[in-house]
């Protein structure tokens, strides 16, 4: 239920490294080096020690984003929560997938050129990079909420949002960007 990643963790090309807690429903906090009671904390520095094709961070509880987090040496970063995903920190990664649990919402600040997201509840993503919504990243197609709405905000000036796949919300879809190619 605690990890201190300082040395290199490497997998063969095209393989997967998975990090998850031992205890059921333990929350995960990304962007912090502190493991508080009931939470597995993983800092950006710890995540950057991992070299792999796919890095899966999985929590059966909530996933918080309290600070800056990246995984620069992972080809794809997939964050999966049994609960909600939320927080004021920023996740930076070129190929990012976010998946929230059943009936849960997803609220994230990201800096990603290629991303996908799925949730039953509302999805709210603010992206500070020109971005393409991915056709499929690790099994998640586009940005889809099965029981809530979708809000996408490109926060960079002249930010371009491109998509050739589904952006779907059961209640609504709201997109704010200076340029769009949908």
N, C-alpha and C positions, 0 to 999 in steps of 0.2 A: 503493500500500500504506500510505499515511499520509494523514490528512485533518486539517485544522485549520479547523473551521467556526466562523466568527465573525460573518459577515454573514448576511443573511436568504436563505433558499432557499425559494422559493414555487412552487407549481404551481397550475394552474387548479382550480377546485372539482371534486371528484370524480375527480381525477387521482392519479397515483402518483409518489412519489419513491423511488428504489431506491439503497441504498448497499451496495457490495460491494467486496471487495479485488480488485486486479488479479492477484495471484499465486494460483495454485491452492493449496489446503489451508492458506492463511493463517488463523490463528485470529483471532477478534474478542473484544475485552474491553469490556463495557459498564459505564459508571460510572467510568471512569478517563480522565484527560486525557493520560496517558502512552502513547506508542507505543513499546513495547519491541520488540526484534528478534523477528521472527516473529509479531507480534500487531498488529492494527489496533485502537487504543483510541479509544473514542467516549464522551465525558463526557455527563452529563445536560444541561449547559449547551450543548454542541454540538448535541445532538438537539433542544433547544428552539428552535434557530434555524430549524427546518424547519416550514413551513406547507403541509399537503397533506391530501387525503382519506385516502390510504393511504401509510404509510411502511414500506417493506420493508428490513429489515437482514438481509443474507444472507452467510453464510460457508460455504465448502466444508469448512472445518476446524471445530474446536470453538468454541462461544460461551461465554465466561465472563462472570459478572456479579459484578464485584468491588466495586462501590459503588452508590450511588443513581443510577438512570437513569429518565428519563421523556421523553416527546415530547408536551408539552402542546398543541402546535398541530397535531397530526396526528389525524385522525378515527379511524383504526385504526392500530395498531402491530403488525406481523407480523415476528417474529424466526425465521429459518430457519437451521438448522445442518446441515452435512453430517456432523458428528460429534455430540457430546453438548452439552447446555446445562446449565451448573451454576455454582455460586458462592454466596457468602454475602451479596451485595448484594441490593437490592430494585428491581424494576421496577414503576413506578407508571404506570398508564394505564387509562382508562375502557373501552377496547375493545382487548383484547390477544389475540394468537394466538402460540403457541409451537409450533414444529415441529422435532423432532430427527431426525437422519439414520438411515439404515437400520441396524438392530441396535444403536442407541444409546439412552442413557437421558436423561431430562429431570428436573432437580431445580432448582426455582426458588422464591424468595420473591417474592410479587407483592402489589400493592395494586391490585386491579382489580374494577370492578363488573360487568364482562361479559367472559368469557374463554373460550377454546377451546385445546386442546392435543392434539398427536398425536406418537407415538413408537412405534418397534418395541420398545424396551426399557422398563424401569420408568419411570413418571411419578410424581414426588413434588412436590406443589405446596402451599405454605403461603400462605394469603391473609389479609391483615390488613384486608380490607374485606368488608362484606356483599356477596354476589356472586351473579350468575346465570351458569350455564354456558350459553354461547351456542349457539343452534341451528346457526348457521354464521357464522364470521368469516373472511373472505377464503378461502373454500373448505375450511376445517377445521370438521368437525362435532363438537360436544361435546368430551369428553375421552376419548381412545381410545388404548390400547396394544395393538398386534397380537400381541406376543410376550412381554409382561411384565405387571406389575401396576400398579394405579392407587391412589395414596394422596392424598387431599385433606384438608387441615386448615385449618379456619377459626380463626385465632388471636385474633380479636377477641371480647370478651365479648358474649354474646347474638347472635353472628354468625349470619346467615341465609344458607343456601346454597339456591338454587333452581335447578331444572333441568327442562326439558320435552323434553330430548333425550338422546342416548346418553352414558352414563358406562360405558365398557367396558374391561375388562382381561382378557387371555388367561389370567392366573394368579389374580388376585384384584382386588377393589375394596374399599378401606377409606376410609370418610368419617367425619371427626370435626368436628361442628359443634353449637352449642347449639340451633339451630333448622334444620329442613330442610323443603323443599317439593319433593319429587322426583316 
